[in-house]
Amino acid sequence: MLDSIFSEVKGELTKVLGGKFDLNEAKTDQVLDETKETVQSGLMNELTSGNISGLKSLFNGESDIASNPIVGNIVNQLVEWLSSKVGLSPNLASSSGTFVIPFVMNKISGKQPAGGFDLSSLTSMLSSEGSGLGETLKSGLGGTLGGSLGKLFG
């Protein structure tokens, strides 16, 4: 699901990053690559740490995306990576990160399945063929819940 969302928004984000933030095409591509990786990693960390209710609240519209702590953590990680990996100035990294992450999170929320996001739809969104999500859930959640979920998605 994340791959399809990023494919859908790539053109729009490319225009905004080029126009509003004056990034060239190469930098824009780097920002989008880092954004996708950061979102995937941040959401997976939340899932494997057991913050399923926080993710459900975020994507089911029960909390404001802009002030959500999950989104804040992902923005902070992206800003750090845009500064260190992409070489953006701290101000440009911060302004582009605080724009791009809420934009993407709103797009994910807009893909809400009937009945809202639940554990199954969250894990489906974050998994891909051969992603090892089952093993990640087993190790991240541990115990009976992690083992059961790991078997389900392994």
C-alpha positions as CSV (number, residue, x, y, z in Angstrom):
1,M,0.0,0.0,0.0
2,L,2.8,2.5,0.8
3,D,4.4,1.9,-2.6
4,S,1.2,2.7,-4.3
5,I,0.6,5.8,-2.2
6,F,4.2,7.1,-2.9
7,S,3.6,6.4,-6.6
8,E,0.4,8.4,-6.6
9,V,1.9,11.4,-4.8
10,K,5.3,11.5,-6.4
11,G,4.4,14.0,-9.1
12,E,2.6,16.3,-6.8
13,L,5.4,16.2,-4.2
14,T,8.0,16.7,-6.9
15,K,6.3,19.9,-8.0
16,V,5.9,21.3,-4.5
17,L,9.4,20.4,-3.4
18,G,10.8,22.0,-6.6
19,G,8.6,25.1,-6.4
20,K,8.1,25.9,-2.8
21,F,11.4,24.6,-1.5
22,D,13.5,25.3,-4.7
23,L,15.0,21.8,-4.8
24,N,16.4,20.5,-8.1
25,E,15.2,17.2,-9.5
26,A,18.1,15.1,-8.0
27,K,17.5,16.6,-4.5
28,T,13.8,16.1,-4.9
29,D,14.3,12.4,-5.7
30,Q,16.6,12.0,-2.7
31,V,14.0,13.7,-0.4
32,L,11.3,11.4,-1.7
33,D,13.4,8.3,-1.3
34,E,14.4,9.3,2.3
35,T,10.7,10.1,3.0
36,K,9.5,6.7,1.9
37,E,12.2,4.9,3.9
38,T,11.6,7.1,7.0
39,V,7.8,6.6,6.9
40,Q,8.1,2.8,6.4
41,S,10.7,2.5,9.2
42,G,8.9,4.8,11.6
43,L,5.5,3.1,11.2
44,M,7.1,-0.3,11.4
45,N,8.8,0.7,14.7
46,E,5.5,1.8,16.1
47,L,3.9,-1.5,15.0
48,T,6.6,-3.7,16.4
49,S,6.7,-1.8,19.7
50,G,3.1,-2.6,20.1
51,N,1.6,0.9,19.5
52,I,-1.2,-0.5,17.5
53,S,-3.8,1.8,19.2
54,G,-1.6,4.9,18.4
55,L,-1.4,3.9,14.7
56,K,-5.1,3.1,14.5
57,S,-5.9,6.5,16.1
58,L,-3.6,8.3,13.7
59,F,-4.9,6.7,10.5
60,N,-8.6,6.4,11.6
61,G,-8.8,10.2,12.1
62,E,-9.0,10.0,15.9
63,S,-6.1,12.4,16.4
64,D,-4.8,15.4,14.5
65,I,-2.0,14.4,12.1
66,A,0.0,17.6,12.6
67,S,0.2,17.2,16.4
68,N,0.4,13.4,16.5
69,P,3.5,12.2,18.4
70,I,4.1,9.4,15.9
71,V,4.2,11.9,13.0
72,G,6.4,14.2,15.1
73,N,8.9,11.3,15.6
74,I,8.9,10.5,11.9
75,V,9.3,14.2,11.0
76,N,12.3,14.5,13.3
77,Q,13.9,11.4,11.8
78,L,13.4,12.7,8.3
79,V,14.8,16.1,9.1
80,E,17.9,14.5,10.6
81,W,18.4,12.3,7.5
82,L,17.7,15.1,5.1
83,S,20.5,17.1,6.7
84,S,23.0,14.3,7.0
85,K,22.3,12.1,4.0
86,V,20.9,14.5,1.5
87,G,22.9,17.6,2.6
88,L,20.0,20.0,3.0
89,S,20.5,23.0,5.3
90,P,18.8,22.5,8.7
91,N,16.1,25.1,7.9
92,L,15.3,23.6,4.5
93,A,15.4,20.0,5.9
94,S,13.0,21.1,8.7
95,S,10.5,23.0,6.5
96,S,10.4,20.3,3.8
97,G,10.1,17.5,6.4
98,T,7.3,19.2,8.3
99,F,5.5,19.5,5.0
100,V,6.1,16.2,3.4
101,I,5.4,13.8,6.3
102,P,1.9,15.2,7.2
103,F,1.1,15.2,3.5
104,V,1.9,11.5,3.2
105,M,0.1,10.6,6.4
106,N,-3.0,12.4,5.2
107,K,-2.8,10.4,2.0
108,I,-2.5,7.1,4.0
109,S,-5.5,8.1,6.1
110,G,-7.4,8.8,3.0
111,K,-7.0,5.1,2.0
112,Q,-8.8,3.9,5.1
113,P,-10.4,0.5,4.5
114,A,-14.1,0.0,5.3
115,G,-14.4,-0.2,9.1
116,G,-11.2,1.7,9.6
117,F,-7.6,0.6,10.0
118,D,-7.0,-2.4,12.3
119,L,-4.0,-4.7,13.0
120,S,-4.5,-6.6,9.8
121,S,-4.7,-3.6,7.5
122,L,-1.8,-1.9,9.3
123,T,0.4,-5.0,8.9
124,S,-0.7,-5.4,5.3
125,M,0.1,-1.8,4.6
126,L,3.6,-2.2,6.0
127,S,4.5,-5.6,4.5
128,S,5.6,-6.6,1.1
129,E,6.5,-9.9,-0.4
130,G,9.5,-11.2,1.5
131,S,9.6,-8.4,3.9
132,G,10.0,-10.7,6.9
133,L,7.2,-8.9,8.8
134,G,6.3,-12.2,10.6
135,E,9.8,-12.4,12.1
136,T,9.8,-8.7,12.9
137,L,6.5,-9.0,14.7
138,K,7.7,-12.1,16.7
139,S,10.9,-10.3,17.8
140,G,9.4,-6.9,18.3
141,L,6.2,-7.8,20.2
142,G,7.5,-10.9,21.8
143,G,5.5,-13.4,23.9
144,T,2.3,-15.0,22.8
145,L,1.0,-12.0,20.8
146,G,4.2,-11.6,18.8
147,G,4.4,-15.3,18.2
148,S,0.8,-15.5,17.0
149,L,1.1,-12.5,14.8
150,G,4.4,-13.7,13.5
151,K,2.9,-17.0,12.4
152,L,0.0,-15.2,10.8
153,F,2.2,-12.9,8.7
154,G,5.3,-15.1,8.4
